[in-house]
Amino acid sequence: MAEDVEAGPGWIISGTDLRPRITDLELFRAGVADDPLAQVLELLWIGRAARALVLLPAQDQSVRVRALTADCLRDLGHGQSALEIYDALITETGGTGYEAVMLQHRGKVHLELGDIPAARTDFQRSVRLRHDGDPALLASAEQALEVAGERERERGRTGLE
């Protein structure tokens, strides 16, 4: 099983399902105290995507807000809607520092929908784009690629392909 990745103060990215998890609420809250989307992140990452989603339309519809909207939709079982948002965001952020983030998040949606080849493609592209960047971001992209590989092997063992 893929290892959890330390992603920030008080939170990790789970090696099981690639979702952020708050491990220390006080530390997390201190780390995001200046973030206008702190409440949305907390709700989403503690499994309350529906409550988080309700807060997002009132925000400026930045790339980040639209990505969080897609993550909420993914967690609520609306994967196709999440994919549509990420497809648009990848086109919009192509060639920028955000492209790797959008690819990795779209890959998570593909993984959730069971499209492992599409997830692996997105994760591979994210790893390539992050290769010379922040080591923590590269670690999360490599973790995602590892999880996709694990799912692919598991699917092969159970004869689902």
N, C-alpha and C positions, 0 to 999 in steps of 0.2 A: 504494500500500500504506500502511496506517495506520502511524504512527510508534510505536516503543516508548515506553512511559511509565515514567519513573523513579518507582519506587514506594516505595523505602526504601533504607537503606544496603546496597549490594552486590546489589540486585536490581531487576529491571524487570518490566513486564507486556509480553509480546511483542505487537507489532502484527500478527503473522501469525496466531497461534492463541489469543491472549488468555490464555495461561498464564504464570504467574510463572516467571522464569528468574533463577538466581543468576549474577551477573556477576563478583563478587569474593567468593570464599568466606570469606576472613578478615574482610572488612568486614561481610559478612552475619552471620557467627557473632558478631562483636562487637555488632552491632545487636540480635540476638535472645538474647543471653546470659542475660537474666533471664526469658525466655519458657519456661514449662514445656512448650510444644509445639514448641520449636526443632528437635528432632531429626525430628519428624514433618514440619514444613515443609521442612526440608532434603531429606529423602528424597523427598517429593512433588515438590518443585521441581527435583530433578535427574533425575526420571523413574523413580523407584523407588516407585511408588504401592503395589505389593503389600506391600513392607516397611513403608511408612508405615501402611497399613491395619491391619497386625498389632498396631501399638502403640496404636491408638485405643480398643479396648474396655476397656483398663485405666484409662482416664481418666474423670473425672466427665463425664457425657454432657450437657455444656453446649451451647448453641446453636453455639458455635464448633467444638466437637469433632464435632458432628453434621454441620456444614457441611464440615469437612475430610473426614469419612467419605464424604460425597456426592461431593466432588472426587476422592477416590481411586477411588470406584466409576466415576465418569465416565471417568477416565483408564484404567481397566481394561476399558472397553467395556460397562459395566453402566449405561447411560444411563437406562433406565426406573427402576431402583432409585434412582439419584441424583435423578431428578425427583420421585419420591414423597417423599424426604426434604426436598427444597427446597419442595415444595408445603406440607408440614406446617410447615416453618420460617417460610415467608412468612405463613401464618395466625397462627402464634405471635408473630411479631415485628411484625405490622401496627401502624402508628402509632408505632413506635419508630425509633431511629437505625439499627437493624440491618435494617430492611425493605429499604432500597436495596441493601445488600450482598447479601441473599438473592435479590432480584430479579435483580441483575446475574449472580450465580453460576448461578441457574436459567437465565437467558438463554444462558449459555455451554454449558450442557447441551443446550438446545434447538438451538443452533448446531451442536454436535457431532453431534446426531441428524439434522441437515438440515432442521429446522423453522425456517426463517429468519423467517417472519412472527411466530411465537411469540417467537423470540429478540428481534426488533426491538421488540415490544410490551414485553417485560421491560426491555430496555435504555432505551427511551423513558421508562418509569416511573421507572427508576433515575436517569436524568438529571434529570427533574423534581424528584425528592425531594432530589437533591444540589445543586440549582442554587444555593442560598445557603450551602452548606457548605464543607468543606475543598476547596480548588482541586485538590489532587492526586487526591482521590476523584472529583471531577467530571470531571477529565481522563481517568481510567480508564473512567468510564461513557460519556463521549463517544467514546473510542477504541472501545469495544465496539460502540456504535451505528454507527460508521464501518465497522468490520470487517463487521458484518451487511449494511450497504449494499453493500460490495464483493462479498460472497458472492452477494447477490441479483443484482447486475449481471452477475457472472461466470456465474451459473446461466442468466440470460437470454441471454447471448452464446452459450452452448453448447447452448441449446435444451432444457435439462433440465426446464423448467416446462411 
